[in-house]
Amino acid sequence: MKKYMGMLVMLLIMLGWSAGPRVYAAPDAKIVVKMATLAPKGSSIMNIFDDLSARILDETKGEVGFKIYWGGVQGDEKDVLRKIKLGQLHGGGFMGPGLGQIVPEVRVTEIPYVFANYDEVEYVRSNLEETMNRLFEEKGFIVLGWMDLGFIYTFSKVPLTSLEVARQQKWWTMEGEPIGRETYKALGIHPISLSITDVATSLSTNLIDCANSTPYGAVAFQWYTRFSYMGEFPSSNICGATVVSKKIWDRISPQSQKIILRISKDSHDKIVKAAREDDAKCLEILKKAGIKVVRDLDNMEEVQFIFDAGKQARENLVGELYSQELLDRTLSLVEEYRKAHPEDKAVEIIQ
C-alpha cells in the first residue's frame, strides 16, 4: 500500500467515515453520485454518513442517491482524483493533503503553530469558507461540507525540553508532505520518511523516537504504548472536506442541490462533534496509560523556537501552497478572534 494512502487512512479514521456495508448504494435514484473514501469501519460515528445518504435519497424524492465506496477499495486519494477526472467516480472525502491536490490554498488552514483552540480554528475556517468554496468550484468541484478533525501533538520517548534535545531525537515524517518538510527544516531536524504502517515497528526497534499524531491516532495505532511523553501545545489542526465533481452536480436540479447542501451541513457538524469526543476519550486513555505532558505553555520563552520555526515554515510555503495575501488574511483572522476573546485559552489536553 502506498505511503500516501497510509497517512490518509489514519487521518480518515479521525474523520470517522465508516459503515456496516462496504458499499452504500442508492440504485433506484435517477442520478447516482459515486463517492469514495479510505475510511475503514469501526468509528463511533459510523452511521452519520449513511444517514446523510438515506436522507438525500428520501428528501430529493429519489432524484439523487449516493453510492459510497469505503475502505480504500477505489485506491488512495490520488487514485480517487484521477478516477473523478475520468468520470469513473464523482467525489469523495479528503483530508488536507488530498484537498491540496485540488486547491493548494486550502492548506493555509493547517499552517503550523498558529491555532491554539477549536474556536480559533472555527473562526478562521468559517471566514475563509466562501473563498475556499469558490476556489474549489473554479477547479471543477463543489464542497458539500467542511470539518476539523482534531489537533496534532508531538509524542516522544523523552521529554522535549529544548531544541537541542529535540535535534538529538529520530523523528518520523511522511514523504512528500510540504508543511512537515518546511517545519522540520526550520527546526534543523532531519526526519526519517516512513510509511504509516512502518511506524509501530520503527518505534519498537528504535529507528524513530518521535511522531506527531492526534490523540485518537496515537491510541488507534497503539503508538502510545511506545511513548512516555507528549507536548502540551498542538502543532496544527487537521482539515477535511467532502467534495463532488461539478459535472455531476450540474445535472442535479437546483431544488435538490439546496437539499443536499442543507443535509450535508448538518451531517458534517455531527462528524466534527464526534471526532472531538473521540479525541477527548483517547486523552483519558493516554492519561491512564501514564503519558506525561511536557508543559510548554508554562515556559513560553524556553519554547519560542517552536513558534519561530512555525513562522519560518509558513512563510517558506508562500508561492508553493498559498499567496502572501491569503497567509496574511489567515493570521489577521486569528488575531481578530483573540482580541475579541481575550479570555480564551489554549486547548487543554490532560487535566
N, C-alpha and C positions, 0 to 999 in steps of 0.2 A: 504493500500500500504506500502511496506516495507520501512524502514528508508533509507536504502542504495539506493533504487530506487529513492526516493525523492530527495536525494542530486544530483544524476546523471541527473535527469530531469532538474534541474536548470543549471547544467554545460552544458548539451547538448543544452539547449536553446541558450547558448552563442555560441555554435558551429554553430547554425543556420541551422541544418538539418531539413527540413520540406518539405511538398509537397502538392499539391492540392489533389490528390487521396491518400487514406490511404496506399495503396499498389501499388508500381510501378512495373509492370511486363513486362517481355520480353518472352512470351510463345513460340515464334517461334524460339528461339535460340537453337542451338544444346546443349549447356551447360548453364544451368540456375543457377546462383550463388545467393543463398538466403541470404540476408543481413538483419539485424535487428538493430534498434536504438530506444532509448527512446525519441528522439527529436519530439516535437509536431509541429503543424502547426503555421504559423504566423510570421516567421522570414523575415527580409528584403532580405535575400539571399536564399529564399525558392526554387528557381529554379536551383540552382547550381548543386546539386547532381542529380536531374532528367536529367539535360542537360548532365552530365557525363554519366549516364546510356544510354541515347539515342545515344550519340557519340560512346560509346563502341560497342553497337549493330550494328551501321552502319559501323564503321571502321574495325571491325573484320568480316564484311560481314556475320553477323548472327551466327557466331560461339559462341559468348558469350553474354549473356544478364543477367542483374541484376534484381532480384525480391526483392524489398525493403519493409520491414515491419516497419511502422512508429508508433510513439506514444506509445511505450512500449507494443504493442499487443503480443509480444513474451516474456514478462516478463522483469525483471531487468537484469543488466549486468551479474550477476552470473547465472541467468537462461539462458541467451543467450550463455554463455561459455559452460554450461552443454549441451545445445542442439547442439552446434557445435561438441562437443566430441561424441555425439550420432549420428551425421550425419544428424540431422533434419534441421540444419542451416549450413551456410558455413562461415559466418563472420559478421562484423558489425562495428559500430562506438563506440569508447570507450574513456573515459577520464582517467586521471592519476590513480585513484583507480582501475578501471577495467583493464587497461593495466598492472597495478602492480600485478594483479592476475595471469597474464601470465608470465611477466618478472618483478620481483620486482625492478631490477636495474633501470628501466626507471624512477622511482620516484626521482632519483638523480637530474633530471632537474626541480624539483619542490621544492627543499630544501628552507627553509625559510630565508628571509632577506639577499639574495645574489644578485639577479638581480635588476638592477636599471633602465633599459630601454629595449625597444624591440630589439635594435641592439645587446645588450649583450646576450639576450635570443636566438636570431637567430644564433649568432656566436657559442655559446656553443652547441646548439642542432644540428646544421649542422655538427659540428666537431665530435659529438658523434653518428650521424645518422648511419654511417656504422656499428659501434659496436652494436647499438640497433637493427638494421635490422638483423644482424647476430644472436643475442640472440633470437629474435622472431622466426627466421627460425629454430633455434635449438629446439625450443619448438613447432614447427609444424605450424607456422603462417608466412604469407607474409604481410609486411606492404605496403599498397597502397599509403599512404600519411600521412604526419605529419602536425600538426597545433599547434600554440599557440593561446590561446583563451582569453587572457586578464589578467590584473593584479588584484590581490585581495587586498582590503583595509579594514581597520577596521572602522566600523560605530558605533557611541556611542551617548548616550543621554547627556553626559557631556564631556568636553574636557579632554582627557587623557594626562595630562601634566607630569605625573611621574608614576613610578612603584607602589608607594603607592596608588595613585588614581586608577590605573588600577586594583589593587587587591581588591579594595572596590566594584568593579562592578560585576554584574552577567553576565557571558559570555556564549554564545551558542557554542556548538561543535557537530559534527556528531560522532555518536558512531562507534568505530572500525577504525577510521582514524589515522594511526600511526604518520603521520607528525604533525597533530594537537595535538595529545596526548603528544608528546615529547616537542612541543613548549610551550604549556601551563604548563607542568610540570616544564620546565626550568624557567618559569616566576613566579612560585609559585602560579599559578592561578588554581582554581578547577572549571572547566566549567560544565555547565548543558547540558546533552545529550538530544537532541530533534530531532524528525523528522522535515524535512524542512517544511512540511505542518503545523506544530505547531508553527513556528517561529513568524508569524504575530500576532497570538493570544497571544503568550507569551510576545511579546513586548508591546501589549496594556494592558495586566494585570500586567506588571512589573515583570514577572517571570524572564526575562532576560533584560539586559541593553545594551549589545554589541553583534555585529555579524560581521563576515567577509564575504565580497562579492565583486564581480566585480561591477562597476557602473551599467552595464546592468542588472545584477541580482537584485540589490537594487531597481531599477526602475520597472522592470518587475513584481516583487512580492510586490511592493508598500511598502517595508520596510522603504524606505527613509522618508516616512511621519511620522515615529515614532522616527527618529533620528534628532539631531541638528548638529552633528559634524562627520568628517571623518579624518583619519590620512593622512598625506601627502605621507608617504613612503609605498610602497606596500610590503606585506609580501611574496608573491610568484606570479608565473605566471602559468596559467593552461595549461597543456599539453593534447593534444588529437591526436588520430590517427584512421585510418580505416585499419582493418586487415581482411585477409581471410585465411581460412584453407589451408595448403599446400596440403592436399589431393585433394581438388577441383582444386587448382592452377596447380598441376602437370598434370591434364587432359587437360589443355589448351595448344595450340600449342605455341612454342617459339615466333613466329611472333606476335601472338595475345597478349602474355604476355607483350611484349615490347610496344605495342599499349596501353594496359590498364595502364601501369605504366606512360607512357607519358601523357595520358589524365588525369590520377589521379593527377599527379604533378601540372598540370595547374589548376585543379578544387580546390585542397586544398590551393593553393596560393590565389585563389579568396575568399575562405572561411575565411582565415586569414585576408585579407584586409577588408572584410565585417564586421567581428567581431570587428575589431578595429574602424571602422566607427561607428558601433552601440554604442560602449563604449564612443566614443567622443560625440555623440549626447546625451547620457544619462548624461554625465558630465555637459553638458549645462543645462539639466533639473534639476540636483542637485543644480547647481549654482542659477538658477531662483527660486528654492524652498527655498533658504536661508541656505542651508547646509554650515557650516563654516569649513574651513580646519585648522587643528592643524599643524602649520608649524614646523614639526620635523627637517627638514634639516637646519634650521637656528640656531639650538641649538643642534648640534650633541653630545656634551659632556653630555647633560642632558638626551639624549635618548640612550646612549651607551648600556644600559641594554637590549634594544631590540636586538641589534646585538650580544651581549654576549649570550642571550638566543637562538638565531638562531644558533650560533656556537655549543652550547651545544646540541641542539636538533639534528642537522645533524650528530654530532659525535656519539650520542647515537643510531642512526639508522644504524650505521656501523655494518654489520653482520646480521641485520634484513632485510634491503632492498638492500643494496649495499656494496661493498668492500671498504676498506680504499683507495686502489689504484684508484678505479673509482671516489671516492669523491675527492681525491687529483687532479686527472686529470681535473675534472669539475671546481674546484676552480682555478686551474692554467690557464685554458682557459679564465676564467673571467678576471684574472689579465693580461693575454696576450693581450686581447682585449683592456683593459683600458690603458695599456702602449702605444698601437698603436693609441689610440684615446683619448688623454688626454682632448680634448675639449668637449667630450660628457658629458652630464649632466643626472641627474635622470629624469625620466619621469615626466612631468608637468601634474597635474590633473585638476586644475582650474586656469585660468589666472586671 
